[in-house]
Amino acid sequence: RPGEVLYVCPMHPEVQSVVPGSCPKCGMALELAVPTLAEEEDHELLDMRRRFLISLVLTVPLFALAMGAMAGWLAQGLTGNTVGWLQLALATPVVLWCGWPLLQRGARSLVTRNLNMFTLIGLGVMVAYGYSVVATVAPGLFPGSFRGMGGAVGVYYEAAAVIVTLVLLGQVLELRARRSTSGAIRALLAAA
């Protein structure tokens, strides 16, 4: 219809929407079907960049804490149980807030039965995080064979947080590249 803005998926052109969002098939961000001369602010890029930076700030100390626990480099007062709770505190905002768009896309792919990379990301992150939460909150549920030398059940918070952080970095790089391409197309349209 005249005057209506249309968004399409770059991988699945048959997926069309009048509002920006993500493709129900592959999870990629929808882009304008017809480029315009007006440069629009990319809200998704800004959101993904903010989520990436916050996840990076929380994941670096989480990773250091997890590796320090494995290598035995922790301060004297930090026991296995304390380290688990600290990791939970650092990982929770990374997984549940920073990774929320990724988890949403993964859940959507399961509902629509269009399995894609977000399905795998969502499942991997939630299994690592969920297992670790249970291991931290109720370690007595696990048999002795699941315990390390200090008696604590191993957790995988750093794996969940690192996956989220790296995927967010990939999303930021992809959105920046697409924005650059759109800028080049606008320049060509202006020159014509």
C-alpha positions as CSV (number, residue, x, y, z in Angstrom):
1,R,0.0,0.0,0.0
2,P,1.2,3.5,-0.7
3,G,3.0,5.2,2.2
4,E,3.3,2.0,4.2
5,V,6.7,1.0,5.4
6,L,7.5,-2.7,4.9
7,Y,10.2,-4.8,6.7
8,V,11.5,-8.0,5.3
9,C,13.9,-10.7,6.3
10,P,17.2,-10.7,4.3
11,M,17.2,-14.5,4.4
12,H,13.5,-15.1,3.8
13,P,12.0,-12.3,1.6
14,E,8.6,-13.9,1.9
15,V,8.6,-12.8,5.6
16,Q,7.1,-9.3,5.7
17,S,6.0,-7.0,8.5
18,V,4.8,-3.4,8.9
19,V,6.8,-3.2,12.1
20,P,10.5,-3.9,12.7
21,G,11.3,-7.0,14.6
22,S,12.9,-10.4,14.0
23,C,12.2,-13.1,11.5
24,P,10.0,-15.9,12.8
25,K,12.0,-18.4,10.7
26,C,15.7,-17.5,11.3
27,G,15.6,-14.9,14.0
28,M,17.5,-12.2,12.0
29,A,16.4,-8.6,12.4
30,L,14.0,-7.5,9.7
31,E,15.1,-4.6,7.5
32,L,13.4,-2.1,5.2
33,A,12.2,-3.6,2.0
34,V,12.8,-0.4,0.1
35,P,15.7,1.8,1.1
36,T,15.0,5.4,1.8
37,L,17.2,8.5,1.7
38,A,16.3,9.3,5.3
39,E,18.8,7.8,7.8
40,E,16.8,6.2,10.6
41,E,18.2,5.5,14.1
42,D,18.8,1.8,14.5
43,H,17.1,1.0,17.8
44,E,18.0,-2.6,17.7
45,L,21.7,-1.8,17.2
46,L,21.6,0.5,20.2
47,D,19.8,-2.0,22.3
48,M,22.2,-4.9,21.3
49,R,25.2,-2.7,21.9
50,R,24.0,-1.7,25.4
51,R,23.2,-5.4,26.2
52,F,26.6,-6.5,24.9
53,L,28.6,-3.9,27.0
54,I,26.7,-4.8,30.2
55,S,27.2,-8.5,29.6
56,L,30.9,-7.9,28.9
57,V,31.4,-5.9,32.1
58,L,29.7,-8.8,34.1
59,T,31.2,-11.7,32.2
60,V,34.9,-10.8,32.5
61,P,34.9,-11.0,36.4
62,L,32.6,-14.0,36.2
63,F,35.0,-15.8,33.9
64,A,38.0,-14.8,36.1
65,L,36.2,-16.0,39.2
66,A,35.4,-19.4,37.5
67,M,38.9,-19.9,36.2
68,G,40.4,-18.8,39.5
69,A,38.3,-21.4,41.3
70,M,39.4,-24.1,38.9
71,A,43.1,-23.2,39.2
72,G,43.0,-22.7,43.0
73,W,43.8,-19.0,42.8
74,L,41.0,-17.7,45.0
75,A,41.3,-15.7,48.2
76,Q,41.2,-17.7,51.4
77,G,37.7,-16.6,52.4
78,L,36.1,-17.8,49.1
79,T,34.7,-21.3,49.5
80,G,33.1,-23.4,46.8
81,N,29.6,-22.4,48.0
82,T,30.5,-18.6,48.2
83,V,32.0,-18.8,44.7
84,G,28.8,-20.4,43.4
85,W,26.6,-17.7,44.8
86,L,28.9,-14.9,43.4
87,Q,28.8,-16.5,40.0
88,L,25.0,-16.7,40.2
89,A,24.8,-13.0,41.0
90,L,27.1,-12.1,38.1
91,A,25.5,-14.5,35.6
92,T,21.8,-13.8,36.2
93,P,21.7,-10.4,34.7
94,V,23.8,-11.5,31.7
95,V,21.6,-14.5,31.0
96,L,18.1,-13.2,31.9
97,W,18.4,-9.5,30.8
98,C,21.3,-9.2,28.4
99,G,20.4,-12.5,26.7
100,W,16.6,-11.9,26.7
101,P,16.3,-11.1,23.0
102,L,18.3,-14.3,22.2
103,L,16.2,-16.4,24.5
104,Q,13.0,-14.9,23.0
105,R,14.1,-15.8,19.5
106,G,15.0,-19.3,20.6
107,A,11.6,-19.8,22.3
108,R,9.9,-18.5,19.2
109,S,11.8,-20.9,17.0
110,L,10.5,-23.8,19.2
111,V,6.9,-22.6,19.1
112,T,6.9,-22.1,15.3
113,R,9.0,-25.2,14.8
114,N,11.5,-23.2,12.7
115,L,14.6,-24.4,14.4
116,N,17.6,-22.1,13.9
117,M,20.8,-21.0,15.6
118,F,18.8,-19.2,18.3
119,T,17.2,-22.5,19.3
120,L,20.7,-24.0,19.9
121,I,21.9,-20.8,21.7
122,G,18.8,-20.7,23.9
123,L,18.9,-24.3,24.8
124,G,22.6,-24.3,25.6
125,V,22.4,-21.2,27.7
126,M,19.4,-22.3,29.7
127,V,20.6,-25.8,30.3
128,A,24.0,-24.5,31.6
129,Y,22.4,-21.7,33.6
130,G,19.5,-23.9,35.0
131,Y,21.8,-26.8,36.0
132,S,24.1,-24.3,37.7
133,V,21.2,-22.6,39.6
134,V,20.1,-26.0,40.9
135,A,23.6,-26.9,41.8
136,T,24.0,-23.7,43.8
137,V,20.6,-23.6,45.5
138,A,20.1,-27.3,46.2
139,P,23.5,-29.0,46.0
140,G,22.2,-31.9,48.1
141,L,20.2,-33.1,45.1
142,F,23.4,-34.3,43.4
143,P,25.2,-37.5,44.1
144,G,28.8,-37.5,45.4
145,S,30.2,-38.3,42.0
146,F,29.1,-34.8,40.8
147,R,31.2,-33.1,43.5
148,G,34.7,-31.8,43.1
149,M,37.7,-31.9,45.5
150,G,36.2,-29.2,47.7
151,G,32.9,-31.0,47.9
152,A,31.0,-28.5,45.8
153,V,29.0,-29.4,42.7
154,G,30.5,-27.9,39.5
155,V,28.7,-25.0,37.9
156,Y,28.7,-23.6,34.4
157,Y,27.6,-20.0,34.8
158,E,30.7,-18.7,32.9
159,A,29.8,-20.9,29.9
160,A,26.2,-19.5,29.8
161,A,27.5,-15.9,30.2
162,V,30.3,-16.3,27.6
163,I,27.9,-17.7,25.1
164,V,25.5,-14.8,25.6
165,T,28.3,-12.2,25.4
166,L,29.8,-13.7,22.2
167,V,26.4,-14.0,20.5
168,L,25.6,-10.4,21.4
169,L,29.0,-9.3,20.0
170,G,28.0,-11.2,16.8
171,Q,24.7,-9.4,16.7
172,V,26.3,-6.0,17.1
173,L,28.8,-6.7,14.3
174,E,26.0,-8.0,12.0
175,L,23.8,-5.0,12.7
176,R,26.7,-2.6,12.2
177,A,27.6,-4.2,8.8
178,R,24.0,-4.0,7.7
179,R,23.8,-0.4,8.7
180,S,26.9,0.4,6.7
181,T,25.4,-1.4,3.7
182,S,22.2,0.7,4.1
183,G,24.4,3.8,4.2
184,A,26.1,2.9,1.0
185,I,22.7,2.3,-0.7
186,R,21.5,5.7,0.6
187,A,24.6,7.3,-0.9
188,L,23.9,5.7,-4.2
189,L,20.2,6.8,-4.1
190,A,21.3,10.4,-3.3
191,A,23.8,10.4,-6.2
192,A,21.1,9.2,-8.7
